Amino acid sequence: MRSLSRSNVPQPPFLWTRGIAAREAVHYLDRNGFDAEPLLSKAELSRGQLMQNLGGVSAVSQHRFLELAAHETNDPLLGLHVATEMDLRGIGLLYYLAASCANVAEALEHLERYAATTTEDLRLEISPQKDETLLTFRRGLSLDEPLRQHSEMIAFAFNRALCRLTNRDFAPSRMTFAHARNSGGREVHRILRCPVEFVQATDSWVLPRSVMELRIVSEDSHLLQILEAHADDLLPERRSATGLRGVVENHLVSALPSGQVQATAVAKQLGISERSLRRHLAEEGASFGEVLDTLRQRLALRYLEDERVSLQQIAWLLGYSETGAFNHSFKRWTGTSPGRARKSIGCAATVGSSVLP
């Protein structure tokens, strides 16, 4: 029988993820004395990608790494054990969005809307029933290799997060997983604390309606507005990215609030030299400074349309340490101040005409 070369074997599509699960698994292996480097190499990942790269990694590589780690450590429940020990704040934007909501129902709505800011591989669907709510997780990848570790890790981390945010101890009514499990089923039931079925059509969880109504103890509507504005911009930026310029913009959108927007930092995150970054951008007819400046201008005009976001908050979202620096840049872009521009935008919305470029 003729063997197929790697190039002739159909490859799964590249789906992006921030690599949160893989990063937390690396932390777990480090704490327990296991060498993660050979496993990362086999999965075509690197520690630098996971710890520093805001642009994310391949979802296939993340799944492969988790399964390799479970096999090499002889721990079939690795995903659950990682979720047990992880700092839930490591989830990032999605965690803080949920933590700022009023109740569990609102938190889940935000997770459904903004899941794509964290991964292209998984999306949440919420289906209210009579006395309960069905949460279904749809995979973007269809792989022969199992996704058992990632699925179970997400399940327990999710439940831990809801319990933490509500300061209540509860479990789902029941769960289903698409993957098979030949061993450890009893321990899975013990950790998840609810009936669990394997080899089902989808990964799904059922929550009682009473859980949906629980209040989030850290509710902060003011912070939620800021996080929503940031998350709204992450969604279209990921969809529209093309070429190196688009990749750089994706990195910058994530990095702007931290102020880490130097070419050196972005090049390091991309795994290339600053010289190569500037050269490739020049081949696309752009410079790093132009990309940063144009992105800031576009986002500034978008943020100004939402009067809930103050000028000081806009300056922070754009990576300016002081409001004065933002005002100076805005006047250079438009010839007017942000405050006057906001009033002009309001007037334009009223009369149906635009006064800003």
Secondary structure as UniProt FT lines:
FT   HELIX           6..8
FT   STRAND          16..17
FT   HELIX           20..31
FT   TURN            32..33
FT   HELIX           37..42
FT   TURN            43..44
FT   HELIX           47..52
FT   TURN            54..55
FT   STRAND          57..58
FT   HELIX           59..72
FT   TURN            73..74
FT   TURN            76..77
FT   HELIX           78..85
FT   HELIX           88..91
FT   HELIX           93..99
FT   HELIX           104..114
FT   HELIX           115..117
FT   STRAND          122..128
FT   STRAND          132..139
FT   HELIX           148..166
FT   STRAND          174..176
FT   HELIX           185..192
FT   STRAND          196..197
FT   STRAND          203..208
FT   HELIX           209..212
FT   TURN            217..218
FT   HELIX           221..240
FT   HELIX           243..255
FT   HELIX           256..258
FT   HELIX           263..270
FT   HELIX           274..283
FT   TURN            284..285
FT   HELIX           288..304
FT   TURN            307..308
FT   HELIX           311..317
FT   TURN            318..319
FT   HELIX           323..334
FT   HELIX           338..351
//
